[in-house]
Amino acid sequence: MGSYEDWLADFHRRVARHDECVAALARDLVNRTDWNIRARSAPGFPPPYGTAVDVEAHRRESPPLCLEVEVLEALVRKETLARLGRLSRTGTDARVVIVADESEHARDIEDATRLLSRAGLRRIPVAAIAPDSAAITGADW
């Protein structure tokens, strides 16, 4: 990325695509599992049960899978880290999904994992989703 203006435009593009990525994750889970899926701001899905997560997947014998969709830059915000910390202590299977172009997935997953680890949240796995193709990398759910 060349200039600050380029970076800023890309950041705004990824933030603007957040809800699309939430909906794409929810559809992916519906298509691949028999779990009860709830998703915030995703047409056709009920909202999560009173939580601050973007996608909840209620599985039969396991704790709910809770996916928080973020742009990488948001992981340095105190509010984001506090919310993820609370979520990790609830007994759910908390995950972070980074919104990034597919070519950036590996690097952004590594960077997000390092940021979370430094914040004491090393147990939260990270995946990535591309806003243009809905390609998901690093998902083991």
N, C-alpha and C positions, 0 to 999 in steps of 0.2 A: 504494500500500500504506500503510495507516494506521499501525499500531503495530509495535513491535519483535516482539511476539508473533505478529502476522500474518505478518511477514517470516520469522520463524523457522519457523512452521508450513509456509509455502510452501517454504522451503529443504528441510526434512525430507521433504516430499512429493516434491520433484524428486529428491532423493538416493535415496529409496526406489524410484523408478521407473527408476533407471539401467539395471538389467538388462533391463527391458521395452524400453527405448529401444535397447539394443544388439541385442536380438533383432529389433526392428522394422527397424533399419538392415540387418541381415544378410538378412532376408526381402526387403526392397526391392531389394537388390543381386542376389539370386538371381532375382527376378522380372524384372529389367530388363537383366541381363547374362548372359554365359556364363562368367563368371569363377568360379574356385574360391574359395569363401567359407569362412572360419574365424572363429568368434566365441566370445568368452569368456562363460560362463554363459548361453548361448542354447540352449534345447532344440533338438535336431536338427542342431546344428552342432559340428564338432570344434573344440577350442580352438586359438588361434593358436600358431604354432611358436615356443615359447620366448621370446616377446616380451612386453612389458608393455602391448601395445595391446588394445583391446576387439574390433575387427574388422579382419581382414586379407582383402584381395581380391587373389588372385593372377591377374594379367593376362598374356596371352601375351607380348607384346613389350615391355611396360613394367615398371618396378619395381613391387613390391607397393604397393597402396593401403592405408595403415594409418590407421584411424580411432580416435581416442581420444575417448570420450564423457565429458564433464565437466559439472558445474554451473559457472556463471560464477564463483562465489565461490572455487572450487578453483584457478583460474588464478593466484591470488596466492601459493599455497603453494610454497615452495622445492622440495619434492620433485616436485611436478607440473611446474614449469618445468624442473627438471633432467632429468626423464624425457622431456619433449618436446624438449629440446635434444639429448639423446642420440639420440632417434628421428630428428630432422631431419638428423643427421650420418651416418645409416646407408645412405643411398642409396635409401631408400624414399620414397614419395609420402605424407608425413605430413599429416594433417588433424585438426582439432579439431571436434567436434560438440557444441554446447551444448544441454543439456536446458533447455527453456524453453517456457512457454505460447506458442501461435502468435502471439498479439497482441504478444508481447515479442521475437519473432525478430529483427527489423531492429535494434532497439536493442541487444540482447545480442550480436549478431554484430559490430556496430560497437564495443561495449565490449571484447569479447574480442580483436578485431583490434588495438585500441589497447594493451591489456595485453600481448599477445604482442610487439608492436613495441617497446614500452618495455623488454621483457626481452631484446631482441635476436633475437627469433624471428619477424621480420616475414614470412618466407617460408612460414609455415604458414597455409594458408587455413582459414577458419572457416565452418561451416554451423550450423544449429540444427534440433532435432527436438522436437516437442511430445509430452509424455508421454501426453496423453489421446487424441490423434488420429493420432499417428505422422506428422503432416505435417512435411515436410522443406523447409527454406528454405536457399538458398545453395549447394546441392550442384551441383557441375559435374563430377562423376564420371560 
